[in-house]
């Protein structure tokens, strides 16, 4: 895998995520201005649980990525993948029907409607995931970028259409999400020919292949689930403990944080298949280069909180309380991004999925204890948010220490610096007035840049030289 090819893929992926950011801006910032708070809250409940339905492939698609990421599209055994697509659709359809039946007995009112929409999403989300993964594993980042751009543009346009036609009930926004993923996946299928319908393997071979994929990808899937549950667990506990309106205020904070997170982690889509095509002896040096690139960028992104907070206060005065919580929550993008982009990809490429699982499950256990204490012992939203940040930092540090032991590159100083930068940001955002806090954090950034300026300049000089050669 040439570095110029990697740079090109990074640019394509960033372009796709720029469109995602634009759609996310419409969804996260524009919509709350024009719909009732309660409808926004129910929509956020849908998004919370819809985010987990992609796990009902039970590791099958993760197994495909792990087992076939070294192949180009023309080298794939297409009947073998077609058979796995049919297994995926049959399995998720069965689960969706069962989920609808169970929900009809247990729930009522708007929550029943949310459950039905989430159940439909079980099939659609996994169809979209399969399509997305097949582009990624064959390193066709242009196809992946087109898929993401189409889905996010369509989603944004449908949301705008709902607002223009005065459709303010939450289910219209849920349907916009489902429709955008279904239609974009269907369109992308024409550029992914041979991987959906047609002659596949025999039933016996299909089940054997499905088992191989599930057994290979299950640890990664559960690891991803546990990683998601660190943030999702905090949101669920808040949703269970407090009423819909309180949950809606917190959900707004999470949605703004996700605007940053979605863009920053775009590179992870490119990195894993790229690593699979590199020589193993190149991994240690690349780890340091990537880390030295992303950490300054992540800490720089955080300063956008201060002018962004001022603007959001003007635009959405009803959500002023949410911005206070956002000041505590925003550092999660630093450590979640590092995990998603760097350490998790390295653990996958070294086939350490079981170790990932242990780290993530241990972090979830710590997090759930802290979240339940915050909700039911102290009845404190802030305690839950501080517990969330501490848990994510613990998971990120543990994962990086494991990777460093594998590649035999040990550095302690960055951990200490990052801990101080995070503490300074939270102090500045939570306990200082807006512009004094901005000045305090800007000063910390200048000191950080002075400490690492050689590394930062070296990376960008190297990147520019590679792009010019291309």
PEPE-V399617 format. One record per residue. N is the residue number from 1. RES is the residue in one letter. SS is DSSP state (~ for helix, > for strand, _ for the rest). Layout:
BEGIN
<<N/RES/SS> <N/RES/SS>>
END
This chain:
BEGIN
<<1/X/_> <2/X/_> <3/X/~> <4/X/~> <5/X/~> <6/X/~> <7/X/~> <8/X/~> <9/X/~> <10/X/~> <11/X/~> <12/X/~> <13/X/~> <14/X/~> <15/X/~> <16/X/~> <17/X/~> <18/X/~> <19/X/~> <20/X/~> <21/X/~> <22/X/~> <23/X/~> <24/X/~> <25/X/~> <26/X/~> <27/X/~> <28/X/~> <29/X/~> <30/X/~> <31/X/~> <32/X/~> <33/X/~> <34/X/~> <35/X/_> <36/X/_> <37/X/~> <38/X/~> <39/X/~> <40/X/~> <41/X/~> <42/X/~> <43/X/~> <44/X/~> <45/X/~> <46/X/~> <47/X/~> <48/X/~> <49/X/~> <50/X/~> <51/X/_> <52/X/_> <53/X/~> <54/X/~> <55/X/~> <56/X/~> <57/X/~> <58/X/_> <59/X/_> <60/X/~> <61/X/~> <62/X/~> <63/X/~> <64/X/~> <65/X/~> <66/X/~> <67/X/~> <68/X/~> <69/X/_> <70/X/_> <71/X/_> <72/X/_> <73/X/~> <74/X/~> <75/X/~> <76/X/_> <77/X/_> <78/X/~> <79/X/~> <80/X/~> <81/X/~> <82/X/~> <83/X/~> <84/X/~> <85/X/~> <86/X/~> <87/X/~> <88/X/~> <89/X/~> <90/X/~> <91/X/~> <92/X/~> <93/X/~> <94/X/~> <95/X/~> <96/X/~> <97/X/~> <98/X/~> <99/X/~> <100/X/~> <101/X/~> <102/X/~> <103/X/~> <104/X/~> <105/X/~> <106/X/~> <107/X/_> <108/X/_> <109/X/~> <110/X/~> <111/X/~> <112/X/~> <113/X/~> <114/X/~> <115/X/~> <116/X/~> <117/X/~> <118/X/~> <119/X/~> <120/X/~> <121/X/~> <122/X/~> <123/X/~> <124/X/~> <125/X/~> <126/X/~> <127/X/~> <128/X/~> <129/X/~> <130/X/~> <131/X/~> <132/X/~> <133/X/~> <134/X/~> <135/X/~> <136/X/~> <137/X/~> <138/X/_> <139/X/_> <140/X/_> <141/X/~> <142/X/~> <143/X/~> <144/X/~> <145/X/~> <146/X/~> <147/X/~> <148/X/~> <149/X/~> <150/X/~> <151/X/~> <152/X/~> <153/X/~> <154/X/~> <155/X/~> <156/X/~> <157/X/~> <158/X/~> <159/X/~> <160/X/~> <161/X/~> <162/X/~> <163/X/~> <164/X/~> <165/X/_> <166/X/_> <167/X/_> <168/X/_> <169/X/_> <170/X/~> <171/X/~> <172/X/~> <173/X/~> <174/X/~> <175/X/~> <176/X/~> <177/X/~> <178/X/~> <179/X/~> <180/X/~> <181/X/~> <182/X/~> <183/X/~> <184/X/~> <185/X/~> <186/X/~> <187/X/~> <188/X/~> <189/X/~> <190/X/_> <191/X/_> <192/X/_> <193/X/_> <194/X/_> <195/X/_> <196/X/_> <197/X/_> <198/X/_> <199/X/_> <200/X/_> <201/X/_> <202/X/_> <203/X/~> <204/X/~> <205/X/~> <206/X/~> <207/X/~> <208/X/~> <209/X/~> <210/X/~> <211/X/~> <212/X/~> <213/X/~> <214/X/~> <215/X/~> <216/X/~> <217/X/~> <218/X/~> <219/X/~> <220/X/~> <221/X/~> <222/X/~> <223/X/~> <224/X/~> <225/X/~> <226/X/~> <227/X/~> <228/X/~> <229/X/~> <230/X/~> <231/X/~> <232/X/~> <233/X/~> <234/X/~> <235/X/~> <236/X/~> <237/X/~> <238/X/~> <239/X/~> <240/X/~> <241/X/~> <242/X/_> <243/X/_> <244/X/~> <245/X/~> <246/X/~> <247/X/~> <248/X/~> <249/X/~> <250/X/~> <251/X/~> <252/X/~> <253/X/~> <254/X/~> <255/X/~> <256/X/~> <257/X/~> <258/X/~> <259/X/~> <260/X/~> <261/X/~> <262/X/~> <263/X/~> <264/X/~> <265/X/~> <266/X/~> <267/X/~> <268/X/~> <269/X/~> <270/X/~> <271/X/~> <272/X/~> <273/X/~> <274/X/~> <275/X/~> <276/X/~> <277/X/_> <278/X/_> <279/X/_> <280/X/~> <281/X/~> <282/X/~> <283/X/~> <284/X/~> <285/X/~> <286/X/~> <287/X/~> <288/X/~> <289/X/~> <290/X/~> <291/X/~> <292/X/~> <293/X/~> <294/X/~> <295/X/~> <296/X/~> <297/X/~> <298/X/~> <299/X/~> <300/X/~> <301/X/~> <302/X/~> <303/X/_> <304/X/~> <305/X/~> <306/X/~> <307/X/~> <308/X/~> <309/X/~> <310/X/~> <311/X/~> <312/X/~> <313/X/~> <314/X/~> <315/X/~> <316/X/_> <317/X/~> <318/X/~> <319/X/~> <320/X/~> <321/X/~> <322/X/~> <323/X/~> <324/X/~> <325/X/~> <326/X/~> <327/X/~> <328/X/~> <329/X/~> <330/X/_> <331/X/_> <332/X/~> <333/X/~> <334/X/~> <335/X/~> <336/X/~> <337/X/~> <338/X/~> <339/X/~> <340/X/~> <341/X/~> <342/X/~> <343/X/~> <344/X/~> <345/X/~> <346/X/~> <347/X/~> <348/X/~> <349/X/~> <350/X/_> <351/X/_> <352/X/_> <353/X/~> <354/X/~> <355/X/~> <356/X/~> <357/X/~> <358/X/~> <359/X/~> <360/X/~> <361/X/~> <362/X/~> <363/X/~> <364/X/~> <365/X/~> <366/X/~> <367/X/~> <368/X/~> <369/X/~> <370/X/~> <371/X/~> <372/X/~> <373/X/~> <374/X/~> <375/X/~> <376/X/~> <377/X/~> <378/X/_> <379/X/_> <380/X/_> <381/X/~> <382/X/~> <383/X/~> <384/X/~> <385/X/~> <386/X/~> <387/X/~> <388/X/~> <389/X/~> <390/X/~> <391/X/~> <392/X/~> <393/X/~> <394/X/~> <395/X/~> <396/X/~> <397/X/~> <398/X/~> <399/X/~> <400/X/~> <401/X/~> <402/X/~> <403/X/~> <404/X/~> <405/X/~> <406/X/~> <407/X/~> <408/X/_> <409/X/_> <410/X/_> <411/X/_> <412/X/_> <413/X/~> <414/X/~> <415/X/~> <416/X/~> <417/X/~> <418/X/~> <419/X/~> <420/X/~> <421/X/~> <422/X/~> <423/X/~> <424/X/~> <425/X/~> <426/X/~> <427/X/~> <428/X/~> <429/X/~> <430/X/~> <431/X/~> <432/X/_> <433/X/_> <434/X/~> <435/X/~> <436/X/~> <437/X/~> <438/X/~> <439/X/~> <440/X/~> <441/X/~> <442/X/~> <443/X/~> <444/X/~> <445/X/~> <446/X/~> <447/X/~> <448/X/~> <449/X/~> <450/X/~> <451/X/~> <452/X/~> <453/X/~> <454/X/~> <455/X/~> <456/X/~> <457/X/~> <458/X/~> <459/X/~> <460/X/~> <461/X/~> <462/X/~> <463/X/~> <464/X/~> <465/X/~> <466/X/~> <467/X/~> <468/X/~> <469/X/~> <470/X/_>>
END
